[in-house]
Amino acid sequence: MEGTRRRGARLRLALAGAATIALLGPPAWMWQDSLMPGAYSVMDMGYADYGGALTHVAAADTSAHGSHAEHSGHSAHPASARSLTSLTADPDRAADVVITLVARRQRFRLAGGRSVDGYTLNGASPGPVVHAAVGQLVQVRLVNESVPDGITLHWHGVDVPNAADGVAGVTQDAVGVGRSFTYRFVAGQAGTFWYHSHQVSHEQVRRGLLGALVVTPAARPPAGTADVVALLHLYDGVRTINGREGDVHAEARPGERVRVRVINTENGQTPVWVAGAPFRLAAVDGTDLHEPAPVRDTAAMVTAGGRADIEVTMPEDGSPVRVHIGGPAGVVLGSRSYDVPAVPRPATSLDLLSYGTRAALGFDPDRPDRRFDYEIGRRPGFLDGRPGIWWTINGHMFPDVPMFVVAEGDVVRVRIVNDSGEPHPMHLHGHHAVVLSRDGVRATGSPWWVDSLEVGAGESYDIAFVADNPGIWMDHCHNLPHATEGLVAHLMYEGVTTPFTVGGTAGNEPE
């Protein structure tokens, strides 16, 4: 009898153990599988997506489709492979614009007097406005005096050579304390851009490592025009424009045409509207719109990371004009007076799908060489050992996400679908894409070129671009905390490799 009881106890214990293993085994495996190595190349992440094209790599090893082996195949052709470090501006050309930016961790005062514990460039935040004209070669030497995690500078919206893109672990190592790095690129397009750190970016951008970049046409501006930069940023939750709380005043004479360059450095979109005069939305993300008409009583939405150039012709009677940026404060334009009351945000917003008039694109987006899907979702799981509800791309959770592979010269078409329940400002590095449709409705207005596109919850967009800038490029959400939660993929050109790794001795953490 005693032996029977013991055998029964052992059986119950064994069954309990088996049940525990059955219950806890899969989560334990998922936790283990989610752990990231101490250093890894983005080339080894996830799986290659060739957009329906049969490449020499896919043909060489079709059995590896959907596996890490496909990425290895890209670097397995030494005769054709080139490191992205070779993708630079002409090293023998003298620079036209030369600037040094010194990064520090420090407590500093904003233009309005508020004290902030964060980071500065040349002792201030935002950092200096970098000015260039189309065709000039810009050279920026970044010196890290005291930012402990290292730093980089990404030139947001500028189609720089890949080696100058400033993404830690992808295009360079983070610049450690006491070190420097020099960026060189030709300003190929007139427009409004900005720069910011892409090392621990969700923290470093929020705490001050950013500034504006303005590229003007090569010809001198016509008489009777003025230009104002308006960089929106929150410091410790306080909304500022050019580092100043409240209104920014800018001189503008009667009849003068003023371009207000709104830069949204925040994680969510912001509305911009005008009181005191009609306005035109002259440019989006650094690209002029074609024949934009004047509008009143409407707002222009500026996505996170995006820019909007608001053009106002000043009233002949000398009345001031207020450009609201996200709220009652904004840029007040005037000459004799800056006394113009705030007005509520208009009920309607400008629809860029139909604003302006059509113009040639220079390529046929309906005959693409590659077609990709970028479907954003969300599900529970583990991300580097952390349990939570994380973003997914095409049903996969980071790092098992697609590497979108293209060849130079390809016409690329991408369908972005957001089923995640939250909006996402999607930012593709190194390229501008044209919006073809939203929710199946085709664009009928001016070509709407973007590098930062707000994709609302439940929305879908079709966009297209020409793959004309070789490299390995991030394609991620510019709500930067979302990027840290796995909403990151990459666009990779065939035959391009990187020697840099995320993590490692350099401590590279791009997001």
C-alpha positions, 0 to 999 in steps of 0.5 A, spaced: 500 500 500 505 504 501 509 503 495 502 504 491 501 511 494 509 513 493 508 511 485 501 515 485 505 521 488 511 520 483 506 520 477 502 526 480 508 530 481 510 528 474 504 530 471 504 537 474 511 537 472 509 536 465 503 541 465 508 546 468 513 545 462 507 545 457 504 551 460 511 555 461 515 552 455 513 556 449 513 563 453 520 561 456 522 559 448 519 565 446 523 569 451 529 566 449 528 567 442 527 574 443 534 576 446 538 580 442 546 578 441 551 583 444 552 586 437 549 584 430 549 587 423 542 590 420 544 585 414 543 579 418 536 581 421 529 578 419 528 576 412 530 579 405 524 581 401 525 582 394 519 586 392 517 580 387 524 581 383 528 575 381 535 577 383 541 574 382 542 572 389 535 569 390 536 565 384 543 563 387 539 560 393 532 559 392 532 555 398 534 560 403 528 564 401 525 568 408 531 566 412 538 569 414 541 566 409 538 571 404 542 576 407 548 572 407 548 571 400 548 579 399 555 579 402 557 573 399 559 576 392 566 580 394 567 582 386 560 586 386 559 588 393 561 595 396 562 598 403 557 603 404 563 607 407 565 608 400 558 612 398 561 619 400 561 626 397 567 627 392 573 627 397 577 632 393 572 637 392 573 643 397 567 645 402 563 651 400 559 651 407 564 649 413 561 648 420 563 645 427 558 643 432 560 641 439 555 637 443 555 637 450 551 634 456 549 640 460 544 644 464 542 650 459 537 656 458 532 656 453 531 663 449 525 665 453 529 663 460 527 656 462 532 652 465 533 645 461 537 639 463 539 636 457 544 636 451 546 642 447 550 644 440 555 649 441 552 651 447 545 652 445 538 648 443 536 648 438 543 648 435 545 653 430 541 653 423 545 650 418 544 655 411 547 652 404 545 654 397 543 648 392 549 645 389 554 647 395 558 642 399 556 642 406 562 640 411 560 639 418 565 637 424 561 634 430 565 634 436 563 630 442 565 634 448 561 630 454 555 626 451 556 620 455 552 615 450 555 617 444 552 621 438 551 622 431 547 627 426 542 625 421 540 630 416 533 629 416 530 629 409 536 630 405 538 625 400 545 625 403 550 619 401 549 613 405 556 614 409 553 621 411 546 619 414 548 619 421 545 612 423 549 609 429 550 602 428 548 602 420 552 608 417 557 609 422 559 608 430 557 613 435 562 618 436 564 617 443 566 623 448 573 626 446 572 624 439 569 627 432 566 625 426 566 629 419 559 629 415 560 631 407 554 632 402 552 636 397 545 640 398 542 637 392 535 640 393 532 647 395 528 646 401 527 646 409 530 640 413 533 639 420 538 635 423 538 630 429 542 625 433 540 618 431 544 615 437 539 613 443 535 618 438 528 617 443 532 621 448 537 625 445 532 628 440 527 630 446 533 633 450 536 637 445 540 634 440 537 638 434 537 644 429 534 646 422 537 646 416 535 650 410 537 650 403 536 656 398 536 656 391 542 658 387 540 664 385 539 670 389 532 671 392 527 676 389 526 683 392 520 683 397 521 676 400 523 674 407 524 667 410 523 665 417 525 659 420 520 656 426 522 649 429 517 646 434 520 642 440 518 640 446 522 641 452 520 638 458 513 638 456 513 645 454 512 647 447 517 652 444 518 655 437 526 656 436 527 655 443 522 660 445 516 659 449 510 664 446 510 668 440 516 669 435 516 676 432 519 677 425 519 683 421 515 683 415 514 689 411 507 691 407 506 687 401 512 682 402 512 675 401 514 671 407 516 664 407 515 661 414 519 654 414 515 650 420 519 644 422 516 639 427 521 635 431 516 632 435 513 625 435 506 627 433 503 631 428 501 638 429 496 643 425 498 650 422 494 655 420 494 663 419 490 669 422 490 676 418 491 673 411 490 667 406 496 663 405 499 658 401 502 651 403 508 652 398 512 646 400 512 639 404 518 636 406 523 640 402 519 639 396 515 645 392 508 644 391 505 645 384 501 651 383 498 651 390 492 656 391 491 661 397 487 658 402 483 661 408 480 658 414 483 651 414 489 648 417 495 644 414 497 638 418 505 637 419 507 630 421 512 628 426 519 629 423 515 633 417 516 640 414 511 645 411 513 652 408 507 657 409 507 662 404 504 669 406 503 675 403 503 681 408 497 686 407 498 692 404 495 696 410 501 694 414 497 689 419 500 684 422 499 676 421 499 670 426 502 663 423 499 659 429 503 653 430 499 647 434 496 652 438 495 660 440 502 661 440 506 662 433 510 666 429 507 673 428 509 677 422 509 685 422 513 691 421 509 697 425 505 692 430 505 685 432 498 685 436 494 680 432 489 676 436 489 668 436 484 665 433 481 658 434 484 652 429 479 652 423 475 646 423 477 643 416 484 641 414 488 641 407 487 635 403 494 634 400 491 629 395 487 634 391 491 640 393 495 644 387 495 641 380 498 635 377 505 635 374 509 630 371 513 625 376 519 623 371 517 616 372 511 611 371 509 609 378 504 604 375 510 600 372 514 598 378 520 594 378 519 592 385 512 592 389 513 592 397 508 591 403 509 595 409 503 592 414 503 595 421 500 591 426 501 590 434 501 583 438 503 581 445 510 578 445 517 579 447 522 584 445 529 583 447 527 579 453 521 584 455 514 582 455 509 587 452 505 589 446 509 590 440 509 593 433 509 588 427 511 589 420 508 584 415 506 580 421 513 579 424 516 582 430 523 586 431 528 583 429 524 578 424 522 584 420 523 584 412 529 587 409 526 591 403 532 589 397 532 594 391 537 595 385 539 602 383 535 605 378 529 601 380 522 604 380 519 602 387 512 602 389 510 601 397 503 599 400 503 602 407 497 599 411 496 601 418 492 596 422 495 597 429 490 602 432 495 608 433 497 613 427 505 612 425 509 618 422 513 613 417 520 616 415 524 613 409 532 615 410 535 617 403 529 618 399 523 622 397 517 618 395 511 621 392 504 619 394 499 615 389 493 614 393 490 614 400 485 608 402 484 607 394 483 614 392 488 616 387 492 623 388 489 628 383 493 635 386 500 637 386 505 631 386 506 630 394 513 628 395 514 626 402 520 623 407 515 623 413 508 621 412 503 620 417 499 614 416 493 614 421 490 608 424 486 604 419 489 608 413 493 605 407 497 609 402 501 607 396 507 611 395 513 610 390 520 612 389 526 611 384 532 607 387 537 612 386 541 613 392 545 606 394 546 604 401 542 601 407 537 606 409 532 606 415 525 606 414 522 607 421 516 610 425 518 617 427 514 617 433 521 615 436 519 611 442 515 607 437 522 605 433 524 603 440 518 598 440 520 595 434 517 599 428 524 599 424 525 596 418 531 597 412 531 599 405 537 595 402 541 596 395 543 589 392 551 589 393 552 594 399 554 592 405 556 595 412 562 594 417 558 597 423 554 593 428 548 595 433 551 594 440 558 592 440 564 596 443 561 602 440 555 602 444 551 603 438 543 604 439 540 608 433 533 608 436 
